[in-house]
Amino acid sequence: MIDNNFSSLKNVSYVANEIPPIPGIDSLGRGYDIFGLYANPKSTKIDLFDLGEQSQISIAGKNYSIPIIVAYQELIQGSFQSYYSISINEYLKKLNTITSLSGNYNFFSGSLQVDFELSELRKRIHEYTKIIDLVEKWKLTLPYSNIGNLVNILKKDVKNDLYGGLDPFELFDKYGTHFLQEVIVGAKCEYTISTDQISYRKTENIETIAELSYKRFTNQISLKEELDYGTDINEFNRSSNIVVKVLGGSPEYGKYIQLSGNYEKWIESIQGNPIFCNFSDNSLAPIWNLCPDGARKEELKKAYQSYASNKSKPLPQYCISNLAVIGSSNPNIAPPYGYTKIDKDLNAGAGGEYIYICYKEDLDDQSYPNNPITDIDVIIANSLNDAKNKCPANYTLIEYDLNKGAGGKYVYVCYSKQTNNDPIRSINIMEGSSSDIPAPYGYIKIDKDLNAEAGGKYIYLCYSRNF
């Protein structure tokens, strides 16, 4: 509910030159890059409106100027927002929960580059969690219920561009596709975590442990929580990379929020330095809503679909693009250039050469020349010719016997790059004294012993399409 009864306002036009503007007004009414950061002043664009005559408002003993046309509502509330996902696409969709922007696009994808390292985004091994500790002081709102009120206060140059002076894509680049008609003002601490799915063994709900990790970081955790979950938090933190960003409040305390007493001092400092920190469900409106002309409005709506699609290309991720087998009497044999050697001898315990499998990684982007490997198999045969006959159609056989010099069966690896399967993201070697070795979490075991009839350890190749 918007408070339009400004009992604390003084309707005087000169106050804007004498007292500071109400915090948050510098973001309200601006275009917004919905493919940039989430609820961040850095992603605001050009101011669209002339907000006109000012009044005066007193908040916590401090006077501010505020446009008469803008509604002020006190909030004074704190909350935790928690987002957990196992993929980047899911992470971005959850960020869009409040704004509910329509369309299957990568909204707020600019947050990825500041929340995570690029290597974490390109490896599917990670899970993603974001804790937002919000302190909301007030809400500022334009009179959007009557769009004509907003059209009437559009700046002249904005109106010219919006009504047809600019190509739609140029317009969106300059002003954004949406604008801020409502902002929540306060401060927030964002605690963003990428967690290695393989090294972290979940014993509790990951969102619960992430929130407790944040509470420990800011010295808010209770003794009971530390006793009950301390080991889980330690394991979670060891398997995670954590990025902390504080917006609003005193930078002196926000920058070192983990030091004893600084969290409380930061909370106290917010009243003196609040900023635009969060969206409401009414914050973002399409810029074409400001077009009275139906034809231009439809032109912009249609152009938005193409513009948003161009901004929403999937982030390329690593996959296996090639395999190689190498062997030598020297275990320190180097892999081919650009390949990574899995340092587990495929003849372990059987004698013969030291033999290793190597892989090459590329990005699963069509702009890269090497198509990803989509399937791998092992062929056990009586000879190389026998292996060639057994090799499935459209598979490439690596003509290097994995039992070379050790006796036993001829063992070869083959792979396919057909597009009817998802790319293989990683491979691994398992070994043990029994054939009942389970595949690691997230991996598929090729149940054919790479030491077939040669003695020594049981050795198996496994792969993952997930990470």
C-alpha positions in Angstrom: 0.0 0.0 0.0 1.4 3.4 -1.0 1.3 6.2 1.5 0.2 9.3 -0.5 -0.7 11.3 2.6 2.4 13.4 3.1 1.7 14.7 6.6 5.4 15.2 7.1 6.0 17.1 3.9 6.4 20.8 3.3 5.3 21.9 -0.2 8.0 24.4 -1.0 9.8 24.5 -4.3 13.1 25.9 -3.2 14.1 23.2 -0.7 15.9 21.1 -3.4 18.7 23.7 -3.4 19.1 23.8 0.4 18.8 20.2 1.6 19.9 16.8 0.1 17.6 14.7 -2.0 16.1 11.7 -0.4 18.3 8.7 -1.0 17.1 6.4 -3.7 15.6 9.2 -5.8 18.7 9.1 -8.0 17.6 5.6 -9.2 13.9 6.1 -9.4 12.6 6.9 -12.9 15.8 5.7 -14.6 16.1 3.1 -17.3 17.4 -0.2 -16.1 19.6 -2.8 -17.7 17.8 -6.0 -16.9 20.7 -8.0 -18.2 23.1 -6.3 -15.8 23.3 -6.6 -12.0 20.5 -7.5 -9.8 18.9 -4.5 -7.9 22.1 -2.4 -8.1 22.5 1.3 -8.9 25.3 0.4 -11.2 22.8 -1.0 -13.7 20.6 2.1 -13.8 20.8 4.1 -17.0 19.5 7.6 -18.1 17.0 9.5 -16.1 13.7 9.5 -18.1 11.6 12.0 -16.2 11.5 15.6 -15.0 10.1 15.0 -11.5 9.2 18.7 -11.0 8.5 20.6 -7.8 10.0 19.4 -4.6 8.8 19.1 -1.1 10.5 18.4 2.2 10.4 15.3 4.3 11.9 14.5 7.7 13.2 11.0 8.3 14.8 10.0 11.6 15.5 13.6 12.4 17.1 14.4 9.0 15.5 16.5 6.3 15.4 15.6 2.6 13.9 17.0 -0.5 11.5 14.8 -2.4 9.5 15.4 -5.6 5.8 16.0 -4.8 4.9 13.4 -7.5 6.8 10.7 -5.7 5.1 8.6 -3.0 7.1 7.7 0.1 6.4 4.6 2.3 8.4 3.7 5.4 9.4 0.0 5.6 11.9 -0.5 8.4 12.3 -4.3 7.9 15.0 -6.8 7.5 14.9 -10.2 5.7 17.0 -13.0 4.3 16.6 -14.0 0.7 18.1 -17.3 -0.2 18.6 -18.7 -3.7 20.0 -22.2 -4.4 20.5 -23.9 -7.8 22.5 -26.6 -9.5 22.9 -24.7 -12.7 23.5 -21.2 -13.9 20.2 -21.0 -15.8 18.3 -22.1 -12.7 20.3 -19.5 -10.6 19.2 -16.7 -13.0 15.6 -17.8 -13.0 15.5 -17.7 -9.2 17.0 -14.2 -9.1 14.0 -13.2 -11.2 11.5 -14.5 -8.7 10.5 -11.1 -7.3 10.4 -9.1 -10.5 8.8 -11.9 -12.5 10.0 -10.5 -15.8 8.4 -12.6 -18.6 10.2 -14.6 -21.2 12.9 -17.3 -21.1 15.8 -14.9 -21.1 18.9 -14.6 -18.9 17.8 -11.7 -16.8 20.5 -10.2 -14.5 23.2 -12.3 -16.1 25.6 -9.5 -15.4 25.6 -10.6 -11.8 27.4 -13.8 -12.8 30.7 -12.1 -13.7 30.8 -10.4 -10.2 29.3 -13.2 -8.2 31.5 -16.0 -9.6 34.9 -16.7 -11.2 34.7 -17.5 -14.9 36.2 -21.0 -14.3 33.3 -21.7 -11.9 30.7 -20.8 -14.5 32.3 -22.9 -17.2 32.6 -26.1 -15.1 29.3 -27.9 -14.3 30.9 -29.2 -11.1 29.5 -26.3 -9.1 26.3 -25.6 -7.2 25.3 -22.0 -6.6 23.9 -20.3 -3.5 23.2 -16.6 -2.8 22.2 -15.2 0.6 21.0 -11.6 0.6 20.8 -10.0 4.0 18.4 -7.1 3.4 17.7 -4.0 5.5 14.9 -2.0 3.9 14.2 1.5 5.1 11.6 2.9 2.7 10.0 2.6 -0.7 9.7 5.4 -3.4 7.1 5.1 -6.1 6.2 7.0 -9.2 2.4 7.4 -10.0 2.4 4.4 -12.4 -1.2 3.5 -11.9 -2.0 6.3 -14.5 0.6 5.9 -17.2 -0.5 9.3 -18.6 1.0 11.0 -15.5 4.4 9.5 -16.4 4.1 10.3 -20.1 3.5 13.9 -19.2 6.7 14.3 -17.3 9.0 12.5 -19.8 12.0 14.6 -20.7 11.9 16.1 -24.2 15.0 14.3 -25.6 13.8 11.0 -24.1 10.4 11.5 -25.6 11.9 12.2 -29.1 14.0 9.0 -28.9 11.2 6.9 -27.5 8.6 8.0 -30.0 10.7 7.1 -33.1 13.9 9.0 -33.1 16.0 6.0 -32.3 16.2 2.5 -33.7 14.8 0.1 -31.1 18.1 -1.6 -30.4 19.8 1.8 -30.0 17.0 2.9 -27.7 17.4 -0.2 -25.5 21.2 0.2 -25.4 20.8 3.9 -24.3 17.9 3.6 -21.9 17.4 0.0 -21.1 14.4 -2.1 -22.0 12.7 -1.4 -18.7 12.6 1.5 -16.2 12.3 1.8 -12.4 8.9 3.0 -11.4 9.4 1.8 -7.8 12.6 1.3 -5.7 13.3 -0.1 -2.2 15.9 1.9 -0.4 18.2 0.6 2.4 21.3 -1.7 2.3 22.3 -5.3 1.7 25.0 -7.8 2.2 25.3 -10.4 -0.6 27.0 -13.6 0.3 27.5 -15.6 -2.9 28.8 -19.2 -2.9 29.9 -21.7 -5.5 30.3 -25.2 -4.1 32.1 -28.2 -5.6 29.5 -30.9 -5.9 32.1 -33.7 -5.8 34.1 -32.7 -2.8 31.2 -31.5 -0.7 29.1 -34.3 0.8 25.7 -32.9 1.8 24.5 -33.9 5.3 22.0 -31.0 5.7 20.0 -28.8 3.4 22.5 -26.7 1.6 20.6 -23.4 1.9 20.5 -24.0 5.7 24.2 -24.5 5.9 24.9 -21.5 3.6 22.8 -19.3 5.8 24.7 -20.6 8.9 28.0 -20.0 7.1 27.0 -16.4 6.6 25.9 -16.0 10.2 29.3 -17.3 11.3 31.0 -15.0 8.9 29.3 -12.0 10.4 29.5 -13.3 14.0 25.8 -13.8 14.4 25.8 -17.5 14.9 24.5 -18.8 18.2 26.5 -21.2 20.4 23.9 -23.9 19.8 24.0 -23.5 16.0 27.8 -23.7 16.1 27.8 -26.9 18.2 25.1 -28.5 16.1 26.3 -27.5 12.6 30.0 -26.4 13.1 31.4 -29.5 11.3 28.9 -29.1 8.4 29.8 -25.5 8.0 33.5 -26.3 8.0 33.0 -28.9 5.3 30.8 -26.6 3.3 33.3 -23.7 3.5 36.2 -26.0 2.5 34.4 -27.0 -0.7 33.2 -23.5 -1.6 34.4 -20.2 -3.0 32.7 -17.3 -1.3 32.2 -13.7 -2.5 30.9 -11.0 -0.2 29.6 -7.6 -1.4 28.1 -4.9 0.8 26.0 -2.1 -0.7 24.8 0.8 1.4 25.7 1.8 5.0 29.1 2.8 6.0 31.9 1.4 3.8 34.2 1.5 6.8 32.2 -1.3 8.4 30.8 -2.9 5.3 34.2 -3.7 3.9 35.3 -5.5 7.0 31.9 -6.8 8.0 33.4 -10.1 9.2 35.3 -8.4 12.1 33.7 -8.6 15.6 31.2 -5.8 16.1 31.3 -4.5 12.6 28.0 -6.2 11.5 26.1 -4.3 14.2 27.9 -1.1 13.4 27.0 -1.5 9.7 23.4 -2.0 10.6 23.4 1.2 12.6 25.1 3.1 9.8 22.5 2.3 7.1 20.2 5.1 8.1 23.0 7.6 7.3 23.8 6.1 3.8 20.8 4.1 2.3 20.8 3.3 -1.4 18.5 1.6 -3.9 19.0 -2.0 -2.8 16.0 -4.1 -3.9 13.1 -4.5 -6.3 9.5 -4.8 -5.4 7.1 -6.8 -7.6 6.2 -3.5 -9.3 9.7 -2.0 -9.7 10.4 -2.8 -13.4 8.1 -1.7 -16.2 8.7 -2.0 -20.0 9.8 1.2 -21.5 7.3 0.8 -24.4 4.5 1.4 -21.8 5.4 5.1 -22.1 4.5 5.1 -25.9 1.0 6.5 -26.6 1.4 5.4 -30.3 0.3 1.8 -30.7 2.4 1.1 -33.7 5.6 2.3 -32.1 4.7 0.3 -28.9 4.3 -2.9 -30.9 7.6 -2.2 -32.8 9.5 -2.0 -29.5 7.8 -5.0 -28.0 8.7 -7.1 -31.1 12.3 -5.8 -31.1 12.6 -6.6 -27.4 12.2 -10.3 -28.2 15.2 -10.3 -30.5 17.2 -8.0 -28.3 16.6 -10.2 -25.2 17.5 -13.3 -27.2 20.8 -11.8 -28.3 21.5 -11.0 -24.6 20.6 -14.5 -23.5 23.1 -16.7 -25.4 24.1 -19.5 -23.1 27.5 -19.2 -21.4 29.9 -21.7 -23.1 31.0 -24.5 -20.8 33.9 -26.9 -20.9 33.5 -30.3 -22.5 35.8 -33.1 -23.7 36.7 -32.4 -27.4 39.4 -35.1 -28.0 41.0 -38.1 -26.4 44.5 -39.6 -26.8 46.4 -42.6 -25.4 50.1 -42.4 -24.7 52.6 -45.0 -23.5 56.3 -45.3 -22.6 58.7 -47.1 -20.4 59.0 -43.8 -18.5 56.0 -43.0 -16.2 56.8 -39.2 -16.6 55.8 -39.2 -20.3 54.2 -35.8 -21.2 50.8 -35.5 -22.8 50.4 -34.1 -26.3 50.2 -30.3 -26.5 46.9 -28.9 -25.3 45.9 -32.2 -23.6 45.7 -33.1 -19.9 47.1 -36.5 -18.7 45.1 -38.5 -16.2 48.0 -39.7 -14.0 46.8 -43.3 -13.5 48.7 -46.1 -15.2 46.3 -48.2 -17.2 48.7 -51.2 -16.9 49.0 -50.8 -13.1 50.0 -54.2 -11.6 50.1 -56.0 -15.0 53.6 -55.0 -16.2 54.1 -53.7 -19.7 54.3 -50.1 -20.7 53.2 -47.2 -18.6 50.0 -46.2 -20.4 47.8 -43.2 -19.8 44.7 -41.6 -21.3 44.7 -37.9 -22.0 41.9 -35.5 -22.8 41.5 -32.1 -24.5 39.0 -29.6 -23.3 37.2 -27.0 -25.4 34.1 -24.9 -24.9 30.7 -26.2 -26.1 30.3 -23.2 -28.4 29.6 -23.5 -32.1 32.3 -20.9 -32.7 34.9 -23.4 -31.6 36.2 -25.8 -34.3 36.3 -29.0 -32.2 32.9 -30.6 -31.6 32.4 -32.2 -28.2 32.7 -35.9 -27.6 29.2 -37.2 -26.8 29.9 -40.9 -26.1 32.8 -43.1 -25.1 33.1 -46.9 -25.1 35.8 -49.6 -24.5 36.3 -52.4 -27.0 37.9 -55.7 -25.8 39.1 -57.7 -28.8 41.5 -60.4 -30.0 43.4 -58.1 -32.3 43.4 -54.6 -33.7 41.4 -55.8 -36.8 38.9 -57.4 -34.5 38.6 -54.1 -32.6 38.0 -52.2 -35.9 35.2 -54.7 -36.8 33.6 -54.2 -33.4 33.9 -50.4 -33.4 30.4 -49.0 -33.8 29.5 -46.9 -36.8 30.4 -43.2 -36.5 32.9 -43.9 -33.7 36.6 -43.1 -33.8 38.9 -45.9 -32.6 42.1 -44.9 -30.8 44.5 -47.5 -32.2 46.6 -48.0 -29.1 46.3 -51.2 -27.1 45.8 -50.4 -23.4 47.3 -53.8 -22.5 50.4 -53.2 -24.6 53.3 -55.3 -23.3 51.2 -56.8 -20.5 49.5 -59.7 -22.4 45.8 -60.4 -22.0 43.2 -59.1 -24.4 43.5 -56.2 -26.8 41.8 -53.2 -25.2 40.9 -50.0 -27.1 39.0 -46.8 -26.5 36.6 -45.4 -29.0 34.5 -42.2 -29.0 31.7 -40.5 -30.9 30.9 -36.9 -31.7 27.3 -37.4 -32.8 25.0 -34.6 -31.8 22.2 -36.8 -30.5 23.7 -36.9 -27.0 24.8 -34.2 -24.5 28.5 -33.4 -24.4 30.8 -35.3 -22.1 32.2 -32.9 -19.5 34.8 -34.9 -17.8 36.4 -38.4 -17.6 38.1 -40.3 -14.8 39.9 -43.6 -14.1 38.9 -45.9 -11.3 41.0 -48.7 -10.0 40.8 -51.3 -7.2 41.2 -55.0 -6.2 37.6 -55.8 -7.2 35.4 -55.4 -10.2 32.6 -53.9 -8.0 34.2 -50.5 -7.9 31.3 -47.9 -7.9 31.6 -44.9 -10.1 32.2 -41.5 -8.4 29.1 -39.3 -7.7 27.8 -38.0 -11.0 29.8 -40.4 -13.2 28.9 -43.3 -15.4 31.1 -46.4 -15.3 32.0 -48.2 -18.5 31.9 -51.7 -17.1 34.8 -53.2 -19.1 38.2 -53.8 -17.3 41.0 -52.0 -19.0 43.4 -54.7 -17.7 41.2 -57.5 -19.2 43.0 -60.9 -18.7 46.3 -59.2 -18.0 46.2 -59.5 -14.2 46.9 -56.6 -12.0 44.3 -54.2 -10.7 40.8 -53.8 -12.0 40.7 -50.5 -13.9 37.7 -48.8 -15.4 37.0 -45.6 -17.4 34.1 -43.4 -16.3 32.6 -40.2 -17.6 30.2 -37.5 -16.7 27.8 -35.4 -18.8 27.0 -33.3 -15.7 30.4 -31.9 -14.6 
